[in-house]
Amino acid sequence: MNAFGYHSPARVADAAALRQRHADSTYIAGGQSLLGAMKLGLAAPSDLIDLGNLPGLSGITVQGDVLRIGAMATHATVAASTDVKKLIPALAQLADGIGDPAVRTRGTLGGSLANNDPAACYPAAVLALSATVHTERRDIDGDSFFLGLYETALQPGELITGVSFKVPQRAAYVKFKQPASRFALVGVFVSQGAQGTRVAVTGAGACAFRASALETALAKDWSTKAILDISVSADGLNTDLHASAAYRAHLIGVLARRAVAQAG
Ligand SMILES: Cc1cc2nc3c(=O)[nH]c(=O)nc-3n(C[C@H](O)[C@H](O)[C@H](O)COP(=O)(O)OP(=O)(O)OC[C@H]3O[C@@H](n4cnc5c(N)ncnc54)[C@H](O)[C@@H]3O)c2cc1C
């Protein structure tokens, strides 16, 4: 790991200003992705701007039919939240299934979304629950947030402050875990509610995406039977040492049916 400067601002505006002042700096949340990348030499920021002391970034609040979760809320906090468990149990379950206790204790919602790992779980929830990503500059529609492999709509230095999830009538997230890391080999999040009928897939492509054929069928008939005969194309899906694109395509259908059954 290269030497780096360290800053621990106490205000969001100061964090953003530091990020602008040090062109090769980066934010650090729980360090669960960043530190690994730095150790491997994949990232070599000149300065780390620690978001850990910024006030007001880790709370969870309910505003009508919207659940707002702060960017610095850890996965363990989301998993244990009474409000999340009551309003969107699928989201609490998703958070509880991320990595292992150490990762859940340090890893954050904002870090997960900003990093946009192709196998991350939260991006599927953002798409399936029609979420809005809040930054210190603007609100970004979840549907236009994930642009590609580790690529998001965030501009350089833009800081995620929180995410608003629409409370669905029903929802479920089912993932087929890569057994070593517990990242999603494939994960499918289904939901139905004011946001419509949504099916979001993670782990299978360059970034999370919505499966429109499954959504159309489920919008007409929310049942496992309705999607039994829909085959998902393997075109453009990931092939790696863990699974082929064809295997991942098959898993999308299987997991979507399990998720629909689980959502009830
Ligand atoms: C062993 C292991 C297993 C894992 N398993 C899973 C899994 O099953 N499912 C899953 O979804 N994830 C998994 N993860 C990833 C984990 O969920 C982390 O949350 C994720 O890596 C982000 O970590 P972090 O919040 O600590 O962010 P960091 O590592 O601190 O930062 C990651 C990136 O996001 C940027 N960033 C951080 N916060 C913000 C912000 N608020 N605004 C703008 N940019 C920001 C940083 O600059 C950096 O580029 C796993 C990680 C490990 C190490």
The ligand as a MOL file (V3000), in Angstrom:
LIG
                    3D

  0  0  0     0  0            999 V3000
M  V30 BEGIN CTAB
M  V30 COUNTS 53 58 0 0 0
M  V30 BEGIN ATOM
M  V30 1 C -15.1770 -10.4810 2.1510 0
M  V30 2 C -16.2070 -9.5360 1.6010 0
M  V30 3 C -17.4650 -10.0300 1.3110 0
M  V30 4 C -18.4460 -9.1780 0.7840 0
M  V30 5 N -19.6770 -9.6840 0.4680 0
M  V30 6 C -20.6070 -8.8650 -0.0450 0
M  V30 7 C -21.9070 -9.3550 -0.3710 0
M  V30 8 O -22.2510 -10.5160 -0.1510 0
M  V30 9 N -22.7870 -8.4720 -0.9120 0
M  V30 10 C -22.4750 -7.1590 -1.1170 0
M  V30 11 O -23.3150 -6.4140 -1.5940 0
M  V30 12 N -21.2640 -6.6650 -0.7950 0
M  V30 13 C -20.3360 -7.4760 -0.2680 0
M  V30 14 N -19.1200 -6.9700 0.0800 0
M  V30 15 C -18.8690 -5.5140 -0.1170 0
M  V30 16 C -19.3370 -4.7430 1.1220 0
M  V30 17 O -20.7270 -4.7830 1.0470 0
M  V30 18 C -18.9620 -3.2440 1.2410 0
M  V30 19 O -20.0300 -2.5140 1.6940 0
M  V30 20 C -18.6270 -2.5450 0.0280 0
M  V30 21 O -17.4320 -3.1500 -0.3800 0
M  V30 22 C -18.3510 -1.0540 0.2390 0
M  V30 23 O -17.5090 -0.9350 1.3720 0
M  V30 24 P -17.5040 0.3620 2.2660 0
M  V30 25 O -18.8700 0.7980 2.5580 0
M  V30 26 O -16.5940 0.0700 3.4130 0
M  V30 27 O -16.8660 1.4560 1.2870 0
M  V30 28 P -15.3190 1.7820 1.0370 0
M  V30 29 O -14.5680 0.5300 0.7870 0
M  V30 30 O -14.8070 2.6660 2.1140 0
M  V30 31 O -15.4540 2.6340 -0.2930 0
M  V30 32 C -15.7650 2.0140 -1.5160 0
M  V30 33 C -15.7840 3.0750 -2.6190 0
M  V30 34 O -16.9160 3.9140 -2.4600 0
M  V30 35 C -16.5170 5.2920 -2.2920 0
M  V30 36 N -17.4440 5.8260 -1.2940 0
M  V30 37 C -17.6850 5.3220 -0.0750 0
M  V30 38 N -18.6910 5.9880 0.5230 0
M  V30 39 C -19.0710 6.9520 -0.3540 0
M  V30 40 C -20.0830 7.9580 -0.3120 0
M  V30 41 N -20.9100 8.1000 0.7390 0
M  V30 42 N -20.2090 8.7710 -1.3870 0
M  V30 43 C -19.4070 8.6240 -2.4680 0
M  V30 44 N -18.4300 7.6850 -2.5560 0
M  V30 45 C -18.2830 6.8580 -1.5050 0
M  V30 46 C -15.0610 5.2530 -1.8620 0
M  V30 47 O -14.3850 6.4140 -2.2680 0
M  V30 48 C -14.5690 4.0180 -2.6010 0
M  V30 49 O -14.2670 4.3360 -3.9210 0
M  V30 50 C -18.1480 -7.7950 0.5940 0
M  V30 51 C -16.8650 -7.2880 0.9090 0
M  V30 52 C -15.9070 -8.1520 1.4190 0
M  V30 53 C -14.5690 -7.5920 1.7850 0
M  V30 END ATOM
M  V30 BEGIN BOND
M  V30 1 1 1 2
M  V30 2 1 2 3
M  V30 3 2 2 52
M  V30 4 2 3 4
M  V30 5 1 4 5
M  V30 6 1 4 50
M  V30 7 2 5 6
M  V30 8 1 6 7
M  V30 9 1 6 13
M  V30 10 2 7 8
M  V30 11 1 7 9
M  V30 12 1 9 10
M  V30 13 2 10 11
M  V30 14 1 10 12
M  V30 15 2 12 13
M  V30 16 1 13 14
M  V30 17 1 14 15
M  V30 18 1 14 50
M  V30 19 1 15 16
M  V30 20 1 16 17
M  V30 21 1 16 18
M  V30 22 1 18 19
M  V30 23 1 18 20
M  V30 24 1 20 21
M  V30 25 1 20 22
M  V30 26 1 22 23
M  V30 27 1 23 24
M  V30 28 2 24 25
M  V30 29 1 24 26
M  V30 30 1 24 27
M  V30 31 1 27 28
M  V30 32 2 28 29
M  V30 33 1 28 30
M  V30 34 1 28 31
M  V30 35 1 31 32
M  V30 36 1 32 33
M  V30 37 1 33 34
M  V30 38 1 33 48
M  V30 39 1 34 35
M  V30 40 1 35 36
M  V30 41 1 35 46
M  V30 42 1 36 37
M  V30 43 1 36 45
M  V30 44 2 37 38
M  V30 45 1 38 39
M  V30 46 1 39 40
M  V30 47 2 39 45
M  V30 48 1 40 41
M  V30 49 2 40 42
M  V30 50 1 42 43
M  V30 51 2 43 44
M  V30 52 1 44 45
M  V30 53 1 46 47
M  V30 54 1 46 48
M  V30 55 1 48 49
M  V30 56 2 50 51
M  V30 57 1 51 52
M  V30 58 1 52 53
M  V30 END BOND
M  V30 END CTAB
M  END
